[in-house]
Amino acid sequence: MAFPRHRPRRLRRTPALRALVREVELSPRDLIAPLFVKEGIAEPVEIPSMPGQYQHTLESLRKEAAEIAARGVTAFMLFGVPERKDAEGSEAWNPDGIAQRGLRALREELGDDHVIMADLCLDEYTDHGHCGVLDEEGHVDNDATVERYRRIAVAQAEAGAHMVGPSGMMDGQVAAIRDALDAAGFQRVGIIAYAAKFASAFYGPFREAAECAPRFGDRTGYQMDPPNADEAIREVLADIEEGADIVMVKPALPYLDIIRRAKDETRFPMAAYNVSGEYAMLKAAALNGWLDERKVVLEALTSIRRAGADLILTYHAKDAAAWLAG
Ligand code: PBG
């Protein structure tokens, strides 16, 4: 019998050969670290369903960001958790609100060598936990919500955000925020748009971290239905059309097909959000000794890059950056 001439194993024989033909390489510069800052606490509080992640004080936020930055991660996404919530979420655009104070602290700590992003939404700030203001029937009112998003965008830009990240999935939110930023003189502030964000149960631990679980109902009236891929592409194209600078797919691992299609069909800078539930799964298995944490995390993050994401928002950023450094 003739042996095959084509032998893929030749290129797998040594680490040097494998490195030579590697198609995708993960780097700390591909990672965006999400961070939570909470008002009215004296010490950082660990999030039970996200071991290793904290609700930070302003002081511990600076320290954590500096440590992550020292490992080569250059971008951060900040979430604020206010003490006072109301029906319209007005703390979200308070110039002295916790998110704005956190943004100023990060800018002071890290300056322009880093990219400070602000999650732009209302669910952490409303007393009912929805991502917008409600109409008389208790549904999220799209246009009234977008009016609030404009104010938040300007407050976040004034506080020093390099980019804002609208995550509420309201129709027309990117265009409205772009207009508001431009009108306030913030043409230079960018938009990283949560473009294809699905109504996912993988956000469970985040809602504990950000104290934003809806008091009634769910988010299926504004976030996307998980089976829909064509619609995801339409959402991504719409956000690009409206002025997004980077578009995002979220969650990441259960939606790798969406990331790939969105990248192929747009060739636009693409981010993917490796969300809280994805983090919690690997963390839990690792803490039980069931999986090798370092290996599974790097494999999962690499798969997201391979699917077409240029950037990954991930709670593993701090650990992964250290592992990548060797
Ligand atoms: C909304 C927002 C959520 C996440 C990021 N921005 C929660 C939601 O839509 O319910 C989830 C992130 C994660 O699970 O890690 N402000």
Boltz pocket constraint, residues with backbone or C-beta under 6 A from the ligand:
constraints:
  - pocket:
      binder: B
      contacts: [[A, 119], [A, 120], [A, 121], [A, 122], [A, 123], [A, 124], [A, 167], [A, 168], [A, 202], [A, 203], [A, 204], [A, 205], [A, 206], [A, 207], [A, 212], [A, 219], [A, 274], [A, 275], [A, 276], [A, 277]]
      max_distance: 6.0
